[in-house]
Amino acid sequence: MLGRILSFLLALMLGLVSGAFIAPEQSGIGGLWGMLAASILWFFLDLWSGLWVKRWLSRPHSQAPAAWGGWGEIVDRVQRLVRVSERQLSASQVRLEQFLSAIQASPNGVLMLDADMRIAWCNTMAAQHLGIDPARDMAQLIGNLVRHPDFSRYLQQGEHAQRVVIDGREHRPDHPQRIALQLFAYGDGQYLLLSQDITAVEQSEAMRRDFVANVSHEIRTPLTVLAGFVETLLSLDLTPDQQKSYLKLMERQSQRMQSLVDDLLTLSRLEGSPMPGREPTPLSVFWTALKSEAQALDEVMAGIWGGLHEVVFDPPEPPDWACLGQRTELQSAMSNLVANALRYTQVGGQVCVSWKWGSQGEGIFTVSDNGPGIAPEHVPRITERFYRVDRSRLRETGGTGLGLAIVKHVVQRHGGELIIASELGRGSSFSIMLPAHRVQRVSGGADGE
Ligand code: ADP
């Protein structure tokens, strides 16, 4: 503003001087005419500059006009303001992009809906969960795209404090996918629809329920038998021999409960304990323990089934190697496989225990038998807790249904794999594969890693 006043005063002065110069004989009047002419000229120049600035303001990205008088200052200020707001705009643009990519990275789906429930924006996860194409389906009604009846009902009801759970786009009977959805109102009538894949949560909840039901069932069975015997002993007048045979049966039931509780504790210890260290245990130590355990178990079973098995131990070659891991865990996993082979193979059958090397330096402990074998449909499931191929043989074999689950857990904790091969009527082979970094030469040789 000051610039314009100064330029106007300067024009008046120039007009006055030039008027007086052109007509010196009428000094007073000439100066006045000069001032009048200068102010008219100033007015038109000012108007012309103003119009240029106005034209430029409507297209601020075009070349700035070389404005006259105070307009130049206004143009400078406007340019400065435009630069500042451009900087602010690009900073907010960057922040918005960061914000959107953070939402994109979310493991949960985020979908923004306008007041009419039309899609305004969604991240990739929401698109995957709901089968939406973000480019094609923008501005579509969500109710038209997600047609699950439970979701339609949920949209229609006014209350969205609870979530709704529907089958996901990829849901199939053999491949469940469950998606939880919840609407949250925000802003000016808009909605945020959050989606979460809860398949794993639902599965683990179902597993937990099954586990509790199985444990209760497994404990209730021997308890019922025990209670029956106690009642018989109390109510009937039995001979000492009869009493003894009842007590023996009771002992077997309590041993069954004892093994079940022991296996449950082992499983929970495995789940809660840190990853196994690298304590070296020579293979010969495992071999000696396995041989004496197998012999003792076979003799006990011979007392019940009336015969022994042929047990062959094929020793590791070369013998001076050790396993690196948690010794008691590895020992119990190996013993479990030997015990299973003896328990499930008919008297007189053959059980072979061996140690071989894989092509990558991995150690492979195998127990094979020529027992009844397992039908292919059961093989993938026998490592599940409490899964048994033939429940009617339970009493004969005296197992808890947790043995192979424990073995698998131990092997996986050591970075290895439990490999099962079986043929119905011909026999089975169970192998514990320990990776090369879990075996090591104990004396005078190269490292197994
Ligand atoms: P269990 O205590 O019942 O033996 P496991 O987890 O050790 O529980 O084994 C699960 C099931 O796998 C057994 O019930 C049995 O049906 C089958 N199984 C395990 N080992 C053998 C084997 N060597 N031969 C045949 N079937 C076996």
Residues whose N, C-alpha, C, O or C-beta is under 5 A from the ligand:
A	BS01	ADP	N340 A341 Y344 G371 G373 I374 I382 Y387 R388 V389 D390 G399 T400 G401 L402 G403 L404 A405 S428
